Amino acid sequence: MISLRDIVPSDQEKIREWRNNAEVRKYMYTDHEIGPDEHRAWFSRILDDPSCKYWIIVCNGEDVGVVNLHNIDNRNRHCYWGFYVIGPNVRGKGVGSFAEFSVLRFVFEDLKLQKLCGEVLASNQAVLDMHKSFGFAQEGLLRKHVLKGDGFADVVTISILREEWDAKKAELELRLKAKGVI
């Protein structure tokens, strides 16, 4: 069983460990080891910021990742999102698909936004393919946009519109129910 729960203050150190995990960091904008003070300031900011929303992804009772919305813009009715999953033991169980479907439903049905945006390192083809299977379209390519290691990495910008979600929702729901994800 997969679910999302709101982050709470006691998640702070666990999330710092996850953010510093080499497998997570290689796909994040942040490359460096995140220290306790830097993380504490970030964590405090996200807890108090109404323009973002964070959840812990739970699979079979175990906390396995984070999904978030940020830059929620109610006037222009769009926001950005991202997620990561920790641990090879949950790969292939539909955790990412559950998180993606849940975020799409929340953004378009609860928040009533018009557009959900994302940015993905161009080297993360598996995640780009997953987003496209959910109806996201590539909007652009930000060339040499973030410093990763010794060089700069390209970033792919993606989005999905409310009407695209409306057209795709039933198909996605059937697909994920057939796989036992929702």
N, C-alpha and C positions, 0 to 999 in steps of 0.2 A: 504494500500500500504506500502511495506517495501522496504527500500533502505539503502545503506551505504554512508556515507560522510566522507571525511578526517577530522581528528581532527584539531581544530584551537586553538590558545591561549585562547580564551574566554571559552573554555570547561574545563579549568584547575580545577576550584573549583567544578564543577558538578561531574567530574570524581573522585575527592578526596572523595566527599560525597558517591558516589557509591562504591568506594573501601572500605570505612569504614562501609558500610551497612552489618549488621550481616549475612544476607542471602548470600551475595556475599563472605564475608570473610571466611565463614565456608568451602568454596571450594577452596580458594586461599592458596598459601604457606604462605602469610603474615597474621599473627594472630592479631597483635597489632593494636591499633588505629593509623592511619597514620596522623601525624601532618602536619601543613602547610609547614614548612621548608623542611621536608623530601619529601613531595609530590612535592613541587616546584622543587627540585633538580632532582627528577625522571622525572617529566614532561619535564623539559628543556632538559634532556638527550635524551628522546625518540624523541623529535622534531628534534634533530640534528643528530641522529644516522641513517646512511644509512642501517644498518643491521636490521632495524625494520620498520614496517608500522602499523599505527593505524587508525581505522575508528570508527565513532559513528554509531550505528544501529538506524535507524529512522523508526517508525511504525506509520502510519496515522498522520504524521507531528510532532510526539513527539519523542524526544531522549530517547531511552530505553535501551541502552547498549553499550558495547565496544567489538570490535573484533580486534585482532592484530596478526601480524607475527613478530617473533623475531629470532635472530641468523640466519638471511638470509646468506647463504653461497653459493655464486655464483660459486666458484671453484668446490665444491663438489655437488652443485645443490640440496641442501635441506634446509629446515628451520623448525621452530617450530611455533605453533600457539595456541591461546586460545581465549576465549570469555566469556562474562557474560551478562545476561539480567536482568534488574531491573524491579521490579513491577509485582505483580500478575495479573494486568489487561491486560498484553500482553501474558501470558501463554496460550498455545494452539492455538495461531494464526499463527504458523509457523515461528516465528521470528528466533529461533535457526536454523531451517532447512534452511531458506533463508541465514543466515550468513554462515553456513557451506558450502552450495553449492557455494556461491559467493567466498569464500576463496579458495575452491578447483579449481574453474574455473580460478581465478586470478593466483594462484601458478603454475598451470600446463599450462595454455594457454598464460598468459601475461609474467610471469617471466620465463617460460620454465624450471622449476625445475624438478628434477627426483623423489623427495620424500618430503612428508609433514609429520612431526612428531608432537606428542603431549604427554603431561603428564597429567593424571587425578587422583585425589585422589581415591583410591580404594572404598571408601565409596560413591562415586558419581555414582551409578549404572545407573541412568537414562541417564546421559551424555555418559557413556561408551556404553550403548545400542544404543544411537543415532549415535555415531561415527561408530559403527559396521554396522549399517543400511546404512551408506554412503560408506562402503567398507573398513574402517580402520581395521587393524589386530592388535591384541595384540602382542607386541614384547617382553615384559618382565614385571617383577614385581620388583620394588625397595622397598625392605622390610624396614619398619621403617625408611623411607627416610626423612620425614619432621616432625618437632616438631609442633604439633597441640594441643593447650591447655596444658594439663598435661602429654601428652604422645606423642609417635611417630606414624605417619600414613604411611601406605603403599601407593605407587604411581604406577599406571599402565602406562607403556609406550606403545604408539600406533603409527602406521604409515600407510600411503597409498602411493603406488608407482604410477608413471605416467601411466603405463600400466593397473593398476587396475582401475584408474580413467577413462581411455579411454574405458575400458570394461563396466563400471558402469554408465557413464555419461548419456547416452540416457534414461536408465531406471529411473534414478533419476530425470531427466528433466520432463519426462512424469508424474511421481508421484507427483512432486511439482506443475506442471501446473494443474493437476487434482484437487489439493487441493487449487488452487488459490494463491500459495505462490510466484511463479515466473510468 
